[in-house]
Amino acid sequence: MSKILLTGSSGFIGQALARRLLAEGHRLRLPVRSPLSWQSDNAVVFQFDGLEAPEDWTSALVGVDVVIHCASRPRGMNESASDALAEYRRCNVDGSVRLASQAARAGAQRFVFVSTVEVCGEQSLPGRPFSVESVPAPVSSHAISKLEAERALFALTASSNMEVVIVRPPPCYGPGVKGDFHALMQWLDCGKPLPLAGAENRRSMISRSNLVDALTRCVHHPAAAGHILHVSDGEDLTLAALLSRLGEMLGKPPKLSHSPSMSAWLFRNRASGRPALIERLKTAMQVDIEHTRRLLNWTPPYGIEDSLAQTVAYFRKHPQH
């Protein structure tokens, strides 16, 4: 088993990934800003100041075989600020490269970087899902910084023996999810109308369980080295089908209309400067994962129906989470 440094272990994805890696027998080193709610004999926790700080990772990287870098500046934080891109770069680019450079010098064999499929753009064309061959066209400061980090990490491999693996997920959901997906469940649960009647656009998603499985596969799979990997649940629902399934599970059939209303005006992303959530949901966002399937012999192990049911079950117990 390996010694793995995992960033973002207190986050939505990182918590689940840490538990999966521990269950497989790996030893973890977990940099955190605040204490974790759980402990393990095989996990060493230490404080750090954040990716935007000039962190010295030397002691944390001693003996580490693999780094899995989940931490980043969250999407939507002050996206409209005049210096937003500079702030994202300071964390997502400079911080990531600083960690990777020190990991390479310390002898780490592999660096797994969690990026986003939004580096390809915010809307895919009908019948043309984003693939690893797609020309990048990031729009948000978050996506721009992630693409720049990808390129900087690949450049780093030219002067080191450390392998880099880039994983690009679409929006991730699962028990305890926040953000857009949580807001959508809240809206359905309230029984308020949504101006999304006839929404037949398809959007790729990935359950946290499937993303964790893919990231775990990337720890040692020899074919992953040097590749960009797109991942998803492998089943792209239309927005209408997603709303129908969620509504059925909540016991609240969706109330859909064809025209915007005050509800649509209220149902906006909290971050100023970002498109309204309603408008974003109306666009297509599909991801082609065939390259990852073939390269890693990987198939998403968890079906979308069960994953949605688990997400809704958690929401019903913790609606204000």
KOLSE-508169 format. One line per field, with one value per residue: residue in one letter; x, y, z of N, C-alpha, C in turn. Coordinates in steps of 0.001 Angstrom, whole numbers, plus 500000, padded with zeros to 6 digits. Example, Ala and Ser with C-alpha at 12.3 -4.5 7.8 and 13.67 -1.06 7.14 Angstrom:
resn: c(a,s)
n.c1: c(513190,512850)
n.c2: c(494310,497750)
n.c3: c(507800,507080)
ca.c1: c(512300,513670)
ca.c2: c(495500,498940)
ca.c3: c(507800,507140)
c.c1: c(513200,512900)
c.c2: c(496700,500030)
c.c3: c(507800,507870)
% end
This chain:
resn: c(m,s,k,i,l,l,t,g,s,s,g,f,i,g,q,a,l,a,r,r,l,l,a,e,g,h,r,l,r,l,p,v,r,s,p,l,s,w,q,s,d,n,a,v,v,f,q,f,d,g,l,e,a,p,e,d,w,t,s,a,l,v,g,v,d,v,v,i,h,c,a,s,r,p,r,g,m,n,e,s,a,s,d,a,l,a,e,y,r,r,c,n,v,d,g,s,v,r,l,a,s,q,a,a,r,a,g,a,q,r,f,v,f,v,s,t,v,e,v,c,g,e,q,s,l,p,g,r,p,f,s,v,e,s,v,p,a,p,v,s,s,h,a,i,s,k,l,e,a,e,r,a,l,f,a,l,t,a,s,s,n,m,e,v,v,i,v,r,p,p,p,c,y,g,p,g,v,k,g,d,f,h,a,l,m,q,w,l,d,c,g,k,p,l,p,l,a,g,a,e,n,r,r,s,m,i,s,r,s,n,l,v,d,a,l,t,r,c,v,h,h,p,a,a,a,g,h,i,l,h,v,s,d,g,e,d,l,t,l,a,a,l,l,s,r,l,g,e,m,l,g,k,p,p,k,l,s,h,s,p,s,m,s,a,w,l,f,r,n,r,a,s,g,r,p,a,l,i,e,r,l,k,t,a,m,q,v,d,i,e,h,t,r,r,l,l,n,w,t,p,p,y,g,i,e,d,s,l,a,q,t,v,a,y,f,r,k,h,p,q,h)
n.c1: c(500834,500280,501781,499974,499487,496781,494973,492301,490749,488735,486611,483682,484161,486714,486490,485060,486775,489080,488222,487731,490315,491662,490236,491163,493662,495721,498124,497624,498350,497146,496580,495049,492865,491185,490222,489542,486492,486783,488969,491885,494137,495842,496038,497629,497224,497719,498219,497781,498318,496898,496368,496923,498900,502477,503356,505415,505965,507670,508128,505706,505707,507560,508514,506194,504293,502290,500441,497240,495376,492833,491961,490991,490359,487057,484528,482798,483359,483398,483410,482843,484471,486987,489562,489286,490235,492970,493004,492035,494067,496213,495636,494691,496477,499204,499427,498965,501056,503228,502956,503158,505727,507348,506598,507633,510386,510652,510418,507994,505932,503690,501226,498018,495602,492679,490613,488302,485566,484686,486751,486657,484559,481293,479068,478118,477923,475033,475054,477781,479635,481881,485206,488460,489837,488713,488882,490066,487967,487546,485378,484662,486446,487333,487427,489274,491574,491938,492531,494942,496466,496509,498097,500477,501246,501683,503837,505701,506336,508141,510608,511024,510725,508258,504964,502019,498516,495485,492220,489025,486060,482455,479732,479407,477554,475788,475117,474685,475449,476009,475411,474410,472952,471807,470244,468418,467007,465851,464127,462362,461296,459889,457781,457501,457030,458983,460599,461033,459811,459661,462391,464809,467495,470613,472602,475693,476613,478275,478277,479375,480405,481133,483087,485014,485727,486920,489094,490506,491287,493149,495393,497411,497215,498934,498466,497314,499103,500232,497944,494829,491744,488393,485447,482289,478873,478180,475692,473616,471190,468206,467254,464592,464043,465715,464583,462084,462710,463923,461794,459886,461191,461271,458646,457276,456031,457460,456682,456366,456866,456534,457430,459513,459382,458621,459673,461781,463419,464151,465496,468465,472004,474011,476347,477361,477540,477663,475906,472343,471050,468922,469188,471634,470993,469464,471161,473130,475419,477504,479618,482196,483280,484640,487355,488533,487253,488352,491132,491632,490177,487747,484549,481789,480885,478565,475124,473032,470434,470337,472245,471093,468874,470069,471130,468836,467603,469314,469011,466329,466491,468174,467365,468177,470876)
n.c2: c(498807,502385,505526,508382,511768,513734,516432,518672,517094,517615,518356,517970,515949,515075,514004,511588,510295,510020,508184,505956,505390,504792,502512,500790,500332,502184,504608,507802,511292,514253,517460,520120,522916,523227,521165,517703,515775,513162,510337,508332,505619,505330,507769,510779,513918,517341,520842,523485,526547,527123,527002,529374,530507,530802,527958,525563,522395,520411,518664,517315,515821,513818,510624,510232,508682,509224,512084,513367,515849,517556,519917,523329,526736,527480,527235,530092,531945,535246,535781,537942,539992,542473,541557,538839,536672,536805,536080,533461,532311,532557,530689,528247,527855,528847,527809,525071,524356,524937,523006,520667,520909,520727,518186,516640,517069,515830,513215,512007,509792,510138,512579,513425,515381,517112,518504,520270,519680,521963,523380,522935,524420,525941,524944,522268,521258,520040,516551,516497,515812,516952,515986,514493,515478,517882,521370,523525,525917,527759,529686,530863,532362,530423,528065,528888,529190,526543,525261,526538,525592,522835,522850,523921,521920,519727,520769,520762,518069,517646,518218,516549,513378,512711,511531,512889,513071,514093,514717,515299,516089,516392,518356,517299,515144,513886,512325,514926,516934,520313,523648,524132,521725,521056,523335,522968,520678,521742,523628,522016,520570,522511,522839,524815,526563,525902,527369,525416,523699,521226,520940,519502,519268,517623,516753,515905,514268,513361,510962,511234,508836,507452,509206,509090,506415,506466,508208,506741,504624,505923,506130,504175,502997,502032,502982,505452,507528,510694,511437,513078,512689,512221,511959,510553,509708,508078,507983,510183,512314,513916,517249,517388,514715,514341,516147,514968,512474,513231,514663,512628,510984,512682,512888,514970,515945,517660,521085,522504,525220,527196,529761,532373,533410,535095,533216,532153,534363,534559,532206,532015,531666,532115,533562,536635,537883,535445,533320,533028,530246,528892,529550,528318,525658,525144,524716,522471,520036,517800,514953,513029,509900,507756,507486,507294,505000,503012,503307,502901,500669,501107,501308,503193,502275,502657,503017,505590,505848,504698,506357,508896,508403,507964,510482,512086,510897,511611,514366,514651,514052,516031,518789,521474,521413)
n.c3: c(500000,499622,500652,500900,500162,500671,499642,500590,502249,504035,502570,500402,498439,499189,501825,501495,499734,501299,503236,501619,500609,502998,503743,501839,502724,502485,503667,504987,504646,505769,505073,506760,507472,509590,512417,511709,511707,512245,512987,512327,512697,510599,509394,509252,510492,509798,510334,507934,506102,503822,500228,498972,500431,500953,501302,502974,502145,502843,505171,505289,502996,503170,502335,500863,498341,496455,495474,495873,494681,495694,496779,496266,495231,495844,493307,492107,494074,494621,491845,490226,490976,490314,490509,490448,488833,489338,492030,491916,490400,492163,494113,492799,490679,491284,493908,493477,491724,493335,495369,493771,492681,494956,495739,493653,494010,496442,495792,495125,493275,491713,490757,491216,489862,490523,488351,486303,484091,482996,481921,479269,478405,478941,477798,475847,472390,470568,470326,470431,472741,475329,474937,475502,473401,472843,472174,474584,476215,478462,480610,483139,485917,487672,486043,484093,485658,486465,484041,483401,485521,484932,482573,483545,485312,483618,482219,484219,484472,482484,483467,485578,487320,488134,487682,486168,486507,485206,486199,485060,486217,485726,487196,490558,492690,495583,498812,501096,499401,498336,497090,493661,493130,495565,495930,493863,494715,497033,495889,494433,496555,497900,496278,494381,491256,488313,485545,483389,481643,479133,478917,477325,477134,477662,480465,481809,484807,487885,490407,493780,494726,492376,491379,493399,493121,490582,491045,492916,491321,489810,491373,491129,488609,485781,483178,483437,483720,482721,481381,480494,481983,481453,483359,484371,485316,483276,482184,480709,481691,480495,481397,482089,482713,484924,486778,487027,488165,490597,491732,492014,493878,496037,496551,495475,492736,489983,489295,486374,484150,481103,480920,482275,485713,488838,490510,489032,488928,491593,491927,491792,491332,494174,493916,492709,489366,488070,485745,486026,487820,486655,483923,483408,483803,481588,479505,477441,478636,478136,478630,477289,478097,477048,476431,478973,479901,478169,478556,481317,481790,483014,484429,485472,488662,490158,489856,488445,489399,492019,493190,493058,494678,497194,497611,497760,499959,502050,501922,502708,505368,506222,505369,505474,505391)
ca.c1: c(500000,501046,501599,499325,499103,495497,494466,490845,490135,487549,485598,482628,484779,487878,486130,484712,487974,489965,487708,487932,491740,491982,489639,492001,494918,496731,498424,497315,498774,496011,496698,493731,492834,490458,490244,488590,485509,487059,490375,492297,495542,496617,495935,498324,496619,498542,497676,498471,497711,496101,497117,497336,500047,503744,503487,506541,505390,508776,507934,504498,505933,508571,508059,504915,504356,501293,499670,495943,495129,491413,491684,491074,489470,485733,483896,481768,483770,483739,483734,482655,485446,487923,490779,488876,491123,494244,492827,491955,495403,497081,495316,494569,497647,500450,499432,499076,502406,504150,502845,503663,507186,507953,506351,508595,511710,510631,510422,506662,505885,502519,500438,496673,495019,491244,490291,486872,485282,484382,487861,486270,483479,480129,477956,478519,477030,474226,475723,479236,480051,483279,486134,489827,490331,488037,489713,489613,487344,487002,484698,484761,487794,487644,487811,490510,492693,492138,493232,496321,497136,496767,499221,501694,501623,502282,505153,506572,506785,509261,511866,511017,510320,506920,503862,500847,497228,494453,490855,488053,484672,481354,479196,479374,476462,475780,474596,475344,475859,475517,475447,473300,472128,471025,469232,467387,466166,465058,463069,461371,460656,458951,456636,457392,457169,460258,460388,461878,458980,460211,463853,465318,468957,471229,473738,476437,476910,478953,478050,480618,480922,481810,484290,485979,486207,487835,490316,491229,491888,494271,496533,498515,497036,500065,498045,496786,500190,500350,496685,493642,490672,487034,484656,480891,478097,478002,474303,473273,469752,467683,466890,463224,464095,466315,463583,461039,463194,464082,460464,459266,461849,460889,457202,456830,456153,457883,455739,457156,456180,457306,457882,460140,458470,459349,460438,463035,464270,464682,466288,469736,473224,474299,477509,477076,478366,477485,474575,471312,471057,467932,469766,472686,470371,468863,472185,473653,476773,477754,481017,482545,484212,485118,488811,488823,486798,489307,492483,491709,489220,486904,483128,481215,480282,477318,474075,472534,469176,470667,472995,470114,468041,470847,471254,467534,467350,470073,468375,465083,466861,468914,466990,468873,472311)
ca.c2: c(500000,503613,506693,509360,513080,514100,517754,518794,515947,518033,518755,517036,514813,514605,513170,510247,509706,509624,506953,504854,505067,504119,501181,499965,500073,503214,505522,509142,512532,515116,518868,520700,524214,523036,519749,516792,515203,511734,510006,506989,505345,505404,509120,511812,515214,518477,522143,524286,527877,527247,526962,530706,530891,530186,526809,524640,521066,519459,517628,516539,515002,512795,509257,510176,508077,509825,513236,513586,517261,517888,521249,524447,527844,527048,527930,531059,532892,536578,535676,539215,540974,542851,540773,537453,535720,536810,535316,532043,531877,532463,529452,527056,527671,528977,526874,523698,524163,524926,521682,519656,521060,520177,516741,516057,517084,514881,511859,511449,509140,510544,513717,513356,516713,517162,519719,520361,519617,523313,523936,522790,525356,525810,524372,521410,521300,518818,515420,516644,515949,517317,514862,514923,516170,519172,522552,524197,527240,528089,530975,531412,532475,529111,527147,529397,528862,525100,524931,527002,524660,521611,523064,524100,520628,518936,521346,520344,516690,517636,518374,515696,511991,512515,511430,513723,512602,515124,514175,516374,515682,517350,518581,516108,515139,512758,512706,516086,517904,521676,524365,524102,520519,521201,524364,522377,519830,522623,524232,520972,520205,523588,522779,526050,526323,526140,527642,524447,522749,520875,521018,518221,519272,516588,517213,514859,514452,512193,510796,511245,507463,507134,510014,508503,505176,506815,508762,505627,503886,506703,506129,503334,502389,502488,503649,506793,508508,511644,511559,513792,511709,512699,510975,510887,508515,507249,508115,511606,512536,515229,517987,516997,513402,514525,516767,513985,511466,513854,514959,511371,510531,513614,512888,516288,516057,519020,521997,523150,526169,527550,531149,532790,534005,535577,532089,532072,535484,534262,530982,532390,531320,533138,534373,537656,537795,534150,533208,532460,528791,528457,529648,527321,524347,524989,524423,521107,519870,516366,514568,511745,509215,506526,507420,506799,503601,502144,503424,502348,499571,501606,501555,503726,501124,502980,503490,506928,505762,504511,507521,509965,508016,508204,511934,512582,510394,512464,515687,514623,514056,517263,519707,522753,521129)
ca.c3: c(500000,499436,501503,500018,500674,500091,500008,500508,502930,504799,501606,499993,497755,499914,502969,501013,499152,502397,503846,500669,500577,504263,503696,500971,503401,502268,504773,504501,505274,505476,505487,507017,508138,510849,512795,511082,512632,512397,513144,511945,513014,509360,508826,510009,510191,510198,509956,506930,505988,502606,498971,498559,501249,500517,502202,502859,502289,502956,506192,504973,501804,503417,502112,500140,497006,495558,495942,495228,494975,495554,497294,495327,495555,495382,492191,492445,495104,494117,490417,489538,491436,489264,490653,490698,488174,490061,493265,491548,489989,493330,494815,491961,489826,492035,495026,492973,491180,494475,495974,492846,492567,496164,495720,492712,494645,497561,495262,494865,491973,490903,491233,490633,489997,490246,487606,486016,482663,482537,481146,477856,478124,479808,477040,474737,471242,470439,469710,470492,474143,475545,475028,475792,472219,472711,472370,475804,476079,479781,480711,484492,486486,488231,484969,483488,486545,486442,482799,483538,486426,484162,481664,484346,485876,482542,481942,485312,484266,481535,484199,486768,487097,488695,486720,486435,485995,485323,486191,484827,486441,485626,488546,491408,493653,496504,500120,501681,498379,498503,495824,492709,493237,496796,495680,493018,495568,497891,495097,494171,497817,498249,495371,493605,489814,487642,484115,482690,480898,477838,478936,476847,477085,478496,481255,482503,486228,488460,491840,494556,494807,491124,491278,494333,492517,489492,491621,493525,490206,489290,492288,490660,487294,484958,481942,483715,483746,481629,480643,480956,482085,481683,484093,484639,485661,482093,481727,480685,481737,480141,482603,482434,483358,486248,487644,487261,489111,491902,492255,492432,495101,497099,496711,495042,491276,489623,488648,485337,483278,479919,480948,483531,486696,490006,491044,488281,489347,492917,491909,491182,492035,495168,493551,491704,488181,487419,485156,486883,487787,485680,482580,483281,483693,480267,478502,477389,479152,478101,478735,476675,478992,476413,476568,480315,479954,477478,479109,482667,481911,484110,484221,486723,489342,490865,488960,488744,490159,493433,493665,493284,495825,498399,497753,498202,501315,502962,501909,503473,506790,506522,504291,505589,505532)
c.c1: c(500872,500833,501138,499088,497851,495103,492949,490108,488940,486397,484647,483217,485887,487561,485855,485932,488931,489511,487906,489405,492175,491439,490460,493389,496016,496950,498313,497998,497783,496253,495310,493886,492128,490385,489183,487662,485741,488572,490636,493770,496425,496527,496614,497790,497549,497944,498481,497671,496859,496966,497631,498539,501309,504116,504750,506026,506437,508505,506733,504741,506963,507968,506772,505120,503482,500656,498361,495479,493677,491117,491823,490234,488096,485197,482847,482164,484228,484150,483660,483662,486475,489203,490482,489855,492471,494151,492743,493322,496316,496873,495435,495773,498922,500533,499615,500478,503433,504149,503460,505186,507883,507755,507350,509985,511794,510586,509071,506608,504766,501778,499104,495972,493546,490926,488773,486659,484925,485566,487562,485216,482310,478917,478503,477484,476239,474992,477231,479678,481525,484124,487520,490452,489692,489006,489217,489049,486724,486413,484916,486216,488247,488150,489101,491709,492967,492888,494699,497113,497453,498022,500529,502171,502241,503675,506162,507128,507972,510603,511892,510600,508919,505873,502714,499628,496207,493085,489889,486625,483683,480832,478999,478251,476578,475228,475392,475795,475252,475421,474204,472373,471246,469912,468091,466460,465297,463878,461962,460595,459644,457712,456449,457646,458563,459999,461235,461063,459618,461719,464438,466832,469509,472463,474391,476629,477761,478648,479398,481231,481667,483094,485380,486561,487216,489153,491160,491939,493144,495507,497702,498354,498128,499648,497576,497851,500205,499072,495702,492482,489341,486239,483224,480185,477896,476585,473915,471760,469389,467318,465490,463211,464689,465293,462484,461475,463348,462730,459761,459860,461501,459402,456582,457000,456489,456775,456524,456298,457100,457887,458513,459114,459302,460170,461777,463980,464918,465677,467605,470896,473567,475442,477142,478018,478284,476090,473590,471317,470070,468515,470843,472084,469786,469881,472589,475080,477042,479245,481207,483596,484810,486630,489200,488404,487859,490659,492620,490851,488248,485478,482562,480464,478926,476312,473498,471256,469453,471380,472063,469258,468781,470975,469958,467233,468089,469430,467114,465352,467509,468602,467713,470374,473140)
c.c2: c(501247,504615,507818,510655,513502,515488,517777,517702,516328,518417,517636,515785,514212,513709,511738,509543,509233,508309,505748,504431,504351,502697,500235,499740,501098,504022,506946,510223,513591,516539,519482,522077,524132,521543,518931,516208,513714,511522,508592,506823,505476,506756,510114,513170,516324,519763,522771,525549,528058,527316,528323,531207,530202,529016,525998,523238,520005,518332,516744,515543,513899,511398,509115,509626,508819,511027,513271,514971,517624,519327,522302,525594,527494,527885,528904,532067,534205,536561,537021,540276,541239,542032,539285,536461,535658,535992,533821,531515,531672,531139,528231,526799,527696,527962,525435,523406,524116,523550,520618,519718,520452,518668,516042,515992,516070,513429,511217,510903,509667,511680,513679,514676,516681,518518,519802,520292,520989,523992,523835,523804,525113,525236,523540,521496,520001,517712,515488,516862,516321,516054,515393,515620,517542,520320,523290,525585,527635,529490,531605,531512,531139,528164,527587,529008,527364,524667,525354,526089,523346,521763,523223,522776,519724,519454,520901,518936,516613,517708,517547,514288,511705,512487,512330,513095,513703,514462,515341,515863,516777,517614,517276,516237,513904,513220,513854,517118,519275,522334,524174,522909,520584,522228,523816,521479,520674,523196,523232,520640,521253,523581,524026,525773,526666,526365,526737,523395,522496,520931,519655,518213,518216,517149,516015,515256,513274,512138,510812,509849,507079,507937,509463,507221,505464,507352,507679,504804,504595,506657,505349,502786,502914,503277,505078,507877,509380,511904,512515,512801,512400,511593,511480,509612,507589,507229,509582,511777,513866,515930,517604,515658,513506,515110,515776,512959,512048,514143,513716,510889,511410,513554,514210,516398,517488,519810,522836,524073,526507,528956,531485,533453,534586,534452,531980,533183,535199,533117,531241,531852,532452,534045,535370,537494,536461,534096,532646,530948,528263,528465,528599,525932,524083,524618,522956,521096,518372,516074,513171,511070,507953,506371,506849,505348,502659,502137,502712,501108,499877,501822,502107,502628,501386,503591,504819,506883,505629,505738,508695,509657,508273,509703,512527,512133,511238,513845,515711,514612,515379,518325,521051,522585,522036)
c.c3: c(500000,500565,500585,500774,499928,500567,499855,501252,503791,503876,501233,499339,498603,501098,502536,500431,500244,503014,502917,500638,501855,504274,502832,501556,503179,503550,504249,505326,504812,505975,505637,507652,509487,511149,512055,512145,512853,512495,512676,512287,511781,508683,509768,509567,510657,509653,508817,506689,504742,501367,498556,499348,500724,501412,501909,503168,502610,503941,505877,503847,502006,503244,501331,498722,496005,496247,495167,495650,494658,495944,496202,495863,495007,494232,492705,493495,494481,492649,489717,489961,490353,489324,490864,490090,488882,491336,492975,491145,491196,494075,493899,491066,490664,493171,494584,492460,492308,495143,495068,492721,493769,496233,494799,493346,495785,497095,495064,493440,491084,491585,490491,490923,489605,489628,487435,484514,482111,481860,479652,477447,479056,479086,475893,473616,471143,469721,469740,471940,474243,475699,475338,474588,472028,472964,473600,475513,477414,479809,482084,484932,487061,487152,484291,484345,486563,485176,482886,484472,485713,483314,482421,484929,484818,482187,482998,485082,483306,482231,485482,486378,487617,487584,487147,485777,486246,485226,486087,485051,486050,487032,489307,492436,494542,497840,500728,500679,498682,497132,494980,492918,494479,496614,494833,493831,496491,497126,494790,495440,498263,497361,494536,492125,489305,486152,483245,481954,479534,477773,478581,476680,478037,479204,481948,483958,486670,489946,492548,494615,493539,490958,492197,493751,491413,490035,492272,492458,489692,490174,491704,489246,486353,483725,482182,483571,482504,480862,481330,480901,482370,482356,484249,485077,484472,481560,481836,480626,481097,481437,483054,483173,484763,487213,488002,488309,490511,492545,492760,493756,496299,497422,496330,493521,490880,488938,487642,484490,482118,479987,482290,484439,487815,490624,490351,488691,490698,492893,491187,492018,492987,494750,492461,490533,487472,486812,486167,486727,486761,484274,482369,483084,482309,479192,478551,477922,479246,478030,478138,477554,478366,476523,477921,480464,479370,478185,480444,482861,483055,483644,485517,487462,489976,489901,489402,489585,491654,493997,493940,494517,497140,498681,498297,499630,502349,503055,502759,504977,507194,505469,504320,505681,504632)
% end
